[in-house]
Amino acid sequence: MIASFTRQIPPGGEGKISVKVSTNGYGGRILEKTIKVYSNDKEHPVSALSIKGNVKEFAVISPSRVSLNGDAGTAIKVSVKITPKALFEIVEAKATSGKEISISLIEAKEPAGKTYILTVENRRKTKGRYRDTITLLTTSNIRKELTIPVYGNIKARQIAAIKPSGTVMLRGYAGEAIKTSVTIIPKKEQMFDIVETKADKGENLRFTLTTSKKADGKVYLLTVENKKKTPGRFRDTIRLFTTNNIQKEITIPIWGEIMPPEIASIKPRRLALRGSAREQVKGSVKIIPNDKYPFSIMEVKPRDGRNIKYDLKEIEESGKKIYVLTVENLKKEKGRYYDTINLKTDNKHLPEIRISVSAGIGD
């Protein structure tokens, strides 16, 4: 919006305000704008003026933007229909770049009147994205140009259906068997053989590739197994080399997340103390060691400890050794606090167990 106005108005005189408003995108709609006029008039320092009007359509463009999405090597094109609502002709169509697209414009007649069909076709042969703009030159004095944005998203051509798609997840506990399988089914029109498989790193995984035959062709099964013995995360990529000329290589990204083994059942993990400052408020946590990972608790240490009293007892329950941690509130006035109790163990997989304590103490 651009405004021009009379800067000084003598007493009893008149001023003029001119406003130019862009109507782009408002064809066939009502345009409403508000402008504010600031002056040194003490009684009315700010005045609001409203502009409202129907904007006539110059042309209907459908779709208003072109999206060229698809696999490299396949035909990707879109047709755009331009229907004039004013008296004009389109005399030329051109692209700003034109490197990735080809365009053609034809005139067609319909019962409602003259229309134009603009065909836009992708020329890019490799994976990637691009943008361009098509400009249509008209014979109109009102609007000499129409612009149509073009967006291209060309993907690598897929020669196989891969299930599951995306990143292969290896998630589990250290010391346990963690493996998964990926099925690779060549598409009928893109039959190929897998001649070699290898991992970029391979230190944390092992894999095997087997083949089976079905009525409509081969099916490959890639089995991936974790080798990492300690907790941690890793990334890798398995590459399958094919005899296909379009896609020589299929990549399978791998994500591994190996967690410490569950050496104990802890109930609850977070202890909540709720009650009155005039009452005894306490709670307990049971720590039951896993038979596969026996351990002893060597030390109990709170992070703060000012508001709590704690006691750890080793007892026997159903023939098993368990620990019971009792925590009691010491705060004598209303309020909230948080603490953490650290239990040090002699187990290498989980040398420390943390118990969160939260308290809400009322009057």
N, C-alpha and C positions, 0 to 999 in steps of 0.2 A: 504494500500500500504506500503510495507517494502522495504527499499533500503540499500545496502551496497556498499562501494566504497573505492578506494585507497586514503588514506589521504595525502600522500606526493608523489609528482611526480618530479623526478630530471629533470634538463634541457635536452631537447631532448628525454625524456622518455615517457612512455605511462601509463595511468591509466585505471582502469576498474570500471564501475558502473553496478551493478546488481540490478534489480528491480523486486519484486514479486507483482503481482496485483491480487486481488480477483476477480474472474469472476462470483461470485454468482449473479443470476438474469440477466445475460447477454446472456444466451443460445440462439443461433440463431440470435444474434444481433452483431453489430460492437461496440467494446469497444475502447474508446479513452481517454487517460490520458495525462496530461502535467506535467513534473517534472522540477523543477528549480535547477540548480547547481551553488552554490556560491563558489568563490575562491578568492585568493589574487592577481589575475591577474588584473593589473591596467587598461588594455585596455578592458578586458571583465570580469568584476567582477561577472556578472550573465549571465548564459546561459540557454536557455529553450530547453528541449528535449521532443519530442512527441512520444507516444506509441499508436499504432493503430493496430487492428487485428480483424478478425472474430472469434467469440467464438462458437464452435460447441455445439449443444444441447446434453446434457447427457441423458435427459429424458423429456417428455412432461407430466406435471401433471395438470389435469383439473377436478375440480377447484383446484387452488394452495393453498387454505385455506378452512377449513370446518367451516360453520356457522350452528349451531343447534339452530333454533328459533321455538318456539311454546308454546302451553299450556301444563301445567303439566297434566300428566295422559294420554296424547295422544302419538302415535308413532311418533318419530322424528328421522329421519336418513338421511344420505347423502352418495352417492357413489362417489368415486374418481377414475378416470381412469389414470393409469400410463403406458405410452408407452415408452419403452427404445429406445434411439437413438444410444446407444453404446452397446457393447456386455457385458451384465451382467445379473445376476438373483437376484431377491429379495429373501433372505433366511429367513427373520424374520421381523415382524411388532410388535412394542411395543409402549405403551404410557408412558410418563414420570410419570404421576400420575395414570391414569386409573380408578380413583374413580367414575367419573361421566359418563364415556363412555365405550362402548364395541366395539371391532374392529374385523374384519375378513378380510382375504386376500385370493383371489382366482386367479388362472392363467387362462387367456382366450386366444384363438387364433382368430385372425382376418386376413383378406386378406393381410393387411400390415405387419403382423408379430405378435409376442407375445405381449400381454398386461396383465396388472394386474388390478383387480378391488378391491379396498379397501372400505369396508362398515363401516361407523362410526355411532353408534346409541347412543342416549341419554339414560342415566340411572337415571338421577335426577328426583325425584318425587315431589319436592316442588319448589316454586318460587325462582329464583336466577340466578346469572351469574357465569360463570367459564371459565377458560382457561386451555388448555393442549397442549402437543406437541406429535405427532406421529413420531417415527423414523423408517425408513425402512433400514434394513441392506442389503448391496449388496455384490456381489462377485467381484466387480471392485477394482482394485488397484488405479484407478484415484480418485474415489469418493466412499468411503466405506459406506456413509450414505446419505439418503435423509430425509428431515424433512418437516412435514406438520403441521402448526399451527391449533388448534381447538378452536373455541369460542362458548360458550353456553349462550343463553339468554332464560330462561324458565319463562313463565308468569303464573300467577294464572289462572286457568281454568275458563273461563267465562260461567256461566250457563244462562245468560240472555243478551238480547240486551237492552242497556240503552240509551235513547235519551232525551235530549242531553247528550253526554258522557263527562266525565271530571268534572270539578268544576262547581257547580251551582252558578250563579251570581245573587245577589240581589242588584241592583244599582238604585238609584233614589234620590228624594228630601225628606227631613224630613217633616212629616205631610201628605205625599201622600201615597196611597195604592201601595205597592211594593210586587208583588208575581210572582211566576213562577211555572211551572209544569215539572215533569220528568216522562217519560213513561218507565215501566219495563216490557219487554216481555220475558217470559221464553222460552228457546230454546226447540224444540220438544223433543230432546233426553235427556233433563235435566229438565223435568217438576217438579215443586215444589210449595209449598205454603209459603207465608210470614206470620209468626205467631206473630211477634212482631216488633215494631218500636220504636226507642228512639234516642234522640240527646245527644251528649256528654255534652253539656252545656244547650242549650235550652232557655237561658235567652233573646236572641234577635230574636227568631223566633218561629213560630207555624207551625205545619204541619198536614196534614191529608192524609190517604191512602185509596183509593177506588179501587174496583175491578169491572171489566166488563168482559163479556164473548164474545169471537169471535169464528169463525168456527174452528180454530186450537188451541183453548185453552184460558186460562186466560190472561188478561192484567191488570197490576196494574198502577194506576196513583197517584203519590206522588205530592201533592200541598204544596209548601213552601211559607210562607208569613213573611215579616219583621215585627218585633214588636218594633224595636228601634225608639225612638221618637226624639233623638237628633243626630246632625251630628257626624260621626265617622265611623270607620271600625271594622269589626269583622270576626272571623273564627269559624266554627263549623263543626261537622260531624254528619250526620244522619245514623244510622245503621239499616239495615233491616235483621232480623233473619229468616232464611229459614229452610225448612224441607229437604233440599238437603244434602247428605252426603259429596259431593265433596266441596261445598262452603256453609258453614253454615251461612255466613254473607256477605251481600252486603253493601259496604260503599259509601255514597254520600257526598263528601266534599262540604261545603258551604262557599262562600265568600260574605260578605256584605260591601257595600260602600254607606253610607248615607250622602248625601251632604246637605249643608244649603239650605233652600228654596229660590227660586228666588224672592226676595222681590221687585226687580226693574228691569226695562229694561234700560240698559246703552249703549248709542250709541254716539261715539265709546268707547270701553274699553281702547284703547291706542290712545293717541292724538299725532299726528306727526305735528311739526311745520317746514315748509320748506319755505325758501325765502332769500332775500338779507338783509344784515345788514343795508342798507340805507332805507329799506321799513318797514312799519308796518306789522309784522307777528303775526297772532293770530288764534286761533281755539276755538271751543266750544264743550261741551259734554252735552247731554241731559240725565237726570236721571228721569225716570218715575216710581213712586211707583206702585207696584202691589196692586189692590183693596183689595185683601185678607190680605195684610200685610202693612197697612198704616204706614208711619213714617215721622219724620222731621229730617233734617240735622242740627245738633247743633253746629258743628265747622268745619272749613276748615284749614288744616295745611299741608304745603309742607315739604318734607324731607329736601330739601336744600333751594330753593327759591331765590337764588342769581340772577338767569338769567330769572326769570319769574315774571309777575304780574298777579294776578288772581282775579276773581270776581264771586260770586255766587248769582244768583237771583232766587226767587220763583215766578213763574207766573202761570196763568191758561190757559189751552189749551184744547179745546173741553170739557169744564166743569170739567176738572181734574187738580189737582195740580201737577205741574212738576217743576224740578229744571234745570237751565241752568248754567253750569260752563264755564266761558270764561277765557282763558289763553293766555297771550300776551308775546312775546319774548322781553327781555331787553338787550340781548347781542349785542354790537355795532361793533364787529369784527367777521371775518370769524372763524367758528369752529363748534364743535358738543358738545352737552351735554344731560344728562338724569336726570330726576327728577321723583318724585312720589308725588301726592297730596292725602292726607288722608282726607276722609269725615267721621266725626263721627256722628252716627245716634242714635236714641232712640229705635231702634228695637233690641230685644234680639237675634233674629236669625242672624242678620248681623250688629253688632255694628259698623263696619267700612267698608267703601267702598274705594278701592284704584284705582286711575287713574294714569296710566303710561304716562309720557310725554317724547318724544324724539325730539330733534331739530337738524337740519342741516342748518346752516346759511352760505350763500355765501357772496362774496364781494358786 
